[in-house]
């Protein structure tokens, strides 16, 4: 636990600010590494560090000239430097009363010179420092201190820019989900209207066409719903298909069996795969019989979606790419192109029809 004598009075709020910027334990960043390298050259010192003072450690966002990534908070001079908004300067730490007992000064490391400027947020909290270090005592003049303060301000500007960028992305994702939620609700509303209209008609063919349209719209709504349940960059496609097909079963009134390989694909591929399943399953429910089978196969980066049904056979010369008069096949062909894949069709050994979409998943 840090020494109580070097804990700022507003420590809980300061630590909350550290958490707000979400910078601790983030990967190396060239923007910060260039600043520490520049500081070391500008001041002719072997070591320059951008530090963030955590509850019980000092973590280095950038560390030029030293291989370590963090130290304990107690021996760290940066913990003292954040107590004030003024630069913390030790021109000869071996004789300065503030640092005589510090392990970095008295121990094997042999620190003699330290100059640190706090990284201060807009609301007045010191996250850490930009500091320069030498193992030899040396003077520093006001113009050099001013340069160090300017570099620290650039560091803080970069931290603020990265926070703003993360907030903008988060806001954009939130807005996208809200828009899609409204789209899904609208699709469900349209599906309901079509179903209501079909029940008001006497012509069986018109009823069938309207109900088919209602089912297709409702199924697309479910694809959107399950797609936006995926929050990560990659998602399990087989888990997504199981959830989707469970909904399609209730919409289409047909048994759908899902099987295949476990494995993640980019979420950018999940939606077209879901829409493909929607079209192929809807087509199988309309024209086929028995259980509809949906299978997802993975071999390396080669992926395949296979949808088959029982009880119907395609013409021997059937070409999916040439079946352009069917809206469903036009949609399937377009989605296959979106994935950069290939669409083929055939016959199951036990009778029935099989459609297969093969594509390479992006890493």
C-alpha positions in Angstrom: 0.0 0.0 0.0 1.3 3.5 -0.8 2.8 5.7 1.9 0.0 7.9 3.3 2.4 10.8 3.2 2.5 10.8 -0.6 -1.2 10.3 -1.3 -3.1 13.3 -2.8 -6.0 14.6 -0.8 -8.4 14.0 -3.7 -7.0 10.4 -4.3 -10.4 8.7 -4.8 -11.4 11.3 -7.4 -8.0 11.1 -9.0 -8.1 7.3 -9.3 -11.6 7.6 -10.8 -10.1 9.9 -13.4 -7.3 7.3 -14.1 -10.1 4.7 -14.7 -12.1 7.1 -16.9 -9.2 7.4 -19.3 -8.8 3.6 -19.5 -5.1 3.8 -20.2 -3.7 1.4 -17.7 -2.2 -1.8 -19.2 -2.9 -0.7 -22.8 -0.4 -1.9 -25.5 2.6 0.2 -26.5 1.7 3.3 -28.6 4.0 4.9 -31.1 2.6 8.4 -30.4 3.8 8.2 -26.8 7.0 6.4 -27.6 8.0 9.2 -30.0 7.5 11.8 -27.2 9.7 10.0 -24.7 12.4 9.4 -27.4 12.2 13.1 -28.3 12.4 14.1 -24.6 15.5 12.0 -24.1 17.2 13.6 -27.1 16.2 17.1 -26.3 17.5 17.0 -22.7 20.5 14.6 -23.3 19.3 12.0 -20.8 19.3 8.2 -21.0 15.8 7.7 -19.6 12.4 9.3 -20.3 9.1 7.9 -19.0 5.4 8.6 -19.3 3.9 7.2 -16.1 0.4 6.7 -14.8 0.1 6.5 -11.0 -2.3 3.7 -10.0 -3.5 2.8 -6.5 -0.4 0.7 -5.6 1.9 0.9 -8.6 3.3 3.3 -11.1 2.7 2.0 -14.6 4.7 3.2 -17.6 2.8 3.9 -20.8 6.1 4.6 -22.5 9.5 3.9 -21.1 12.5 5.0 -23.1 15.9 3.7 -21.8 14.6 1.3 -19.2 13.2 -2.2 -19.8 10.7 -2.3 -16.9 6.9 -1.6 -17.4 6.0 -0.6 -13.8 7.3 -0.2 -10.3 5.7 -0.1 -6.9 4.2 3.2 -5.9 6.1 3.6 -2.7 9.6 4.1 -4.1 8.4 6.0 -7.2 9.3 9.6 -7.5 6.3 10.1 -9.8 4.0 9.5 -6.8 5.6 12.6 -5.2 5.5 14.5 -8.5 1.6 14.3 -8.8 1.2 16.0 -5.3 1.6 19.4 -7.0 0.8 20.9 -10.3 4.3 22.3 -10.5 7.3 20.5 -12.0 9.1 18.2 -9.6 12.8 18.8 -10.0 15.8 17.0 -8.4 19.1 18.2 -9.8 21.1 16.1 -7.4 18.9 13.5 -5.7 21.8 12.2 -3.5 21.8 15.5 -1.5 18.2 16.6 -1.8 16.3 16.0 1.5 13.2 15.0 -0.5 14.9 12.0 -2.0 17.8 10.9 0.2 16.0 7.8 1.5 14.4 6.9 -1.8 15.4 3.3 -2.9 15.9 4.5 -6.5 18.5 7.0 -5.2 20.1 5.1 -2.4 20.0 1.7 -4.1 21.8 0.1 -7.0 19.9 2.1 -9.6 21.7 5.2 -8.5 19.3 7.9 -9.7 20.7 11.4 -9.4 18.6 13.6 -11.6 14.8 13.7 -12.0 12.5 16.2 -13.6 8.8 15.4 -13.8 5.8 17.4 -15.0 2.3 16.2 -14.0 -0.1 15.1 -16.6 -3.1 17.1 -15.6 -6.7 16.5 -16.8 -9.1 19.3 -17.7 -10.8 18.8 -14.3 -7.6 19.2 -12.4 -6.5 15.6 -11.6 -2.9 14.5 -12.0 -2.8 11.1 -13.8 0.9 10.7 -13.7 4.0 12.4 -15.2 6.3 12.9 -18.1 9.7 12.6 -16.5 13.3 12.6 -17.6 16.0 10.7 -15.5 19.7 10.5 -15.4 22.2 8.7 -13.2 24.4 11.8 -13.0 23.5 15.1 -11.3 22.9 17.9 -13.7 21.3 21.4 -13.8 18.2 22.4 -15.7 17.2 25.9 -16.6 13.7 27.5 -17.0 13.6 27.2 -20.8 14.2 23.4 -20.5 11.5 23.2 -17.8 9.1 25.0 -20.1 10.0 22.6 -23.0 9.3 19.7 -20.7 5.9 21.2 -19.7 5.0 21.6 -23.4 5.8 18.0 -24.1 3.7 16.9 -21.1 0.8 19.0 -22.5 1.2 17.2 -25.8 1.1 13.8 -23.9 -2.1 14.9 -22.2 -3.6 16.1 -25.5 -3.0 12.7 -27.0 -4.6 11.0 -24.0 -7.6 13.3 -24.3 -7.8 12.6 -28.1 -7.8 8.8 -27.5 -10.5 9.1 -24.9 -12.6 11.2 -27.2 -12.1 8.7 -30.0 -13.3 5.8 -27.8 -16.3 7.8 -26.7 -17.2 8.7 -30.3 -16.9 5.0 -31.3 -19.0 3.9 -28.4 -21.6 6.6 -29.2 -21.7 5.5 -32.8 -22.2 1.9 -31.8 -25.0 2.8 -29.5 -26.7 4.9 -32.2 -26.3 2.0 -34.7 -27.9 -0.4 -32.3 -30.7 2.0 -31.6 -31.3 2.5 -35.3 -31.2 -1.2 -35.9 -33.6 -1.8 -33.0 -36.1 0.6 -34.6 -35.6 -1.1 -38.0 -36.3 -4.5 -36.4 -39.4 -3.1 -34.7 -40.5 -1.7 -38.1 -39.9 -5.0 -39.8 -42.0 -6.8 -37.2 -44.7 -4.2 -37.6 -44.8 -4.7 -41.4 -44.8 -8.5 -40.9 -47.8 -8.2 -38.6 -49.7 -6.0 -41.1 -49.0 -8.5 -43.9 -50.3 -11.3 -41.7 -53.4 -9.4 -40.8 -54.0 -8.6 -44.5 -53.7 -12.2 -45.5 -56.3 -13.2 -43.0 -58.8 -10.7 -44.5 -58.5 -12.3 -48.0 -60.5 -15.1 -49.6 -58.1 -15.9 -52.5 -55.9 -18.8 -51.3 -53.0 -17.8 -53.7 -53.1 -14.2 -52.4 -53.2 -15.5 -48.8 -50.1 -17.7 -49.4 -48.1 -14.9 -51.1 -48.9 -12.4 -48.3 -48.1 -15.0 -45.6 -44.8 -15.9 -47.3 -43.9 -12.2 -47.4 -44.9 -11.8 -43.8 -42.6 -14.7 -42.8 -39.7 -13.4 -44.9 -39.9 -10.0 -43.2 -40.2 -11.5 -39.7 -37.2 -13.7 -40.4 -35.1 -10.7 -41.5 -36.0 -9.0 -38.3 -34.7 -11.9 -36.3 -31.4 -11.9 -38.3 -31.0 -8.2 -37.2 -31.9 -9.0 -33.6 -29.4 -11.9 -33.2 -26.7 -10.0 -35.2 -26.7 -7.1 -32.8 -26.6 -9.4 -29.8 -22.9 -10.0 -30.8 -20.8 -7.4 -29.1 -17.3 -8.7 -30.0 -15.3 -8.4 -33.3 -15.6 -12.2 -33.7 -18.6 -14.5 -32.9 -19.4 -18.2 -32.9 -21.4 -18.7 -36.1 -22.9 -22.0 -35.0 -24.2 -20.5 -31.8 -25.7 -17.6 -33.8 -27.3 -20.0 -36.3 -28.8 -22.1 -33.5 -30.5 -19.0 -32.0 -31.6 -17.8 -35.4 -33.1 -21.1 -36.5 -34.9 -21.5 -33.2 -36.8 -18.4 -34.1 -37.3 -19.4 -37.8 -38.8 -22.7 -36.6 -41.6 -20.8 -34.9 -42.1 -18.3 -37.8 -42.1 -21.0 -40.5 -43.7 -23.8 -38.6 -41.0 -26.3 -39.7 -38.4 -28.4 -37.9 -34.9 -27.0 -38.5 -31.8 -29.0 -37.4 -28.6 -27.1 -36.9 -25.2 -28.8 -36.8 -21.5 -28.1 -37.6 -18.2 -27.0 -36.4 -17.5 -24.6 -33.5 -15.4 -21.6 -34.5 -15.5 -17.8 -34.6 -15.9 -15.6 -37.7 -15.7 -11.8 -38.0 -19.0 -10.2 -37.0 -19.0 -8.5 -40.4 -19.6 -11.9 -41.9 -22.3 -12.9 -39.4 -25.1 -10.8 -40.9 -24.8 -12.0 -44.5 -24.6 -15.6 -43.3 -27.7 -15.1 -41.3 -29.5 -13.5 -44.2 -28.4 -16.4 -46.4 -29.8 -18.9 -43.9 -33.0 -16.9 -43.8 -33.5 -17.0 -47.6 -32.4 -20.7 -48.1 -34.5 -21.9 -45.1 -37.5 -19.9 -46.2 -37.1 -21.4 -49.7 -36.8 -24.9 -48.3 -39.9 -24.4 -46.2 -41.9 -23.3 -49.2 -40.8 -25.9 -51.7 -39.4 -28.8 -49.7 -40.6 -31.3 -47.2 -39.5 -32.8 -43.9 -36.7 -31.6 -41.7 -34.7 -28.7 -42.9 -31.0 -29.1 -42.2 -28.5 -26.3 -41.7 -24.9 -27.2 -41.4 -21.8 -25.0 -40.9 -18.4 -26.4 -41.7 -15.0 -24.9 -41.0 -11.6 -26.1 -42.4 -8.9 -23.6 -41.8 -10.1 -20.3 -43.2 -12.4 -22.1 -45.6 -16.1 -22.0 -44.5 -19.2 -23.6 -45.9 -22.9 -23.0 -45.2 -25.1 -25.9 -46.3 -28.9 -25.9 -46.2 -30.8 -29.0 -47.4 -34.3 -30.3 -47.2 -36.2 -33.5 -48.0 -38.7 -34.5 -50.7 -37.9 -32.4 -53.8 -35.4 -32.6 -56.6 -34.0 -29.8 -58.7 -33.7 -30.2 -62.5 -30.5 -31.8 -63.5 -29.4 -28.7 -65.4 -30.3 -26.3 -62.5 -27.9 -23.4 -62.3 -28.3 -21.1 -59.1 -26.6 -18.2 -60.9 -29.1 -18.4 -63.8 -32.2 -18.7 -61.6 -32.6 -14.9 -61.7 -36.4 -14.9 -61.9 -36.7 -16.0 -58.3 -36.4 -13.1 -55.8 -35.0 -15.5 -53.2 -32.2 -16.8 -55.5 -31.3 -13.3 -56.5 -30.9 -12.4 -52.8 -28.9 -15.5 -52.2 -26.6 -14.8 -55.1 -26.0 -11.2 -54.0 -25.2 -12.2 -50.4 -22.8 -14.9 -51.7 -21.0 -12.3 -53.7 -20.9 -10.1 -50.6 -19.0 -12.8 -48.8 -16.7 -13.3 -51.8 -18.0 -16.9 -52.0 -19.4 -19.5 -54.4 -22.9 -20.9 -54.5 -23.5 -24.4 -55.7 -26.6 -26.8 -55.6 -27.1 -30.5 -55.7 -29.1 -33.5 -54.5 -28.9 -35.3 -51.2 -28.2 -39.0 -51.4 -31.4 -39.8 -49.6 -33.5 -37.5 -51.8 -34.0 -33.7 -51.6 -32.1 -30.6 -52.4 -28.9 -29.1 -51.1 -27.5 -25.6 -51.4 -24.0 -24.8 -50.4 -22.2 -21.4 -50.0 -18.4 -21.7 -49.7 -16.3 -18.7 -48.7 -13.0 -17.7 -47.0 -13.5 -16.1 -43.6 -11.3 -13.0 -43.1 -8.9 -13.1 -40.1 
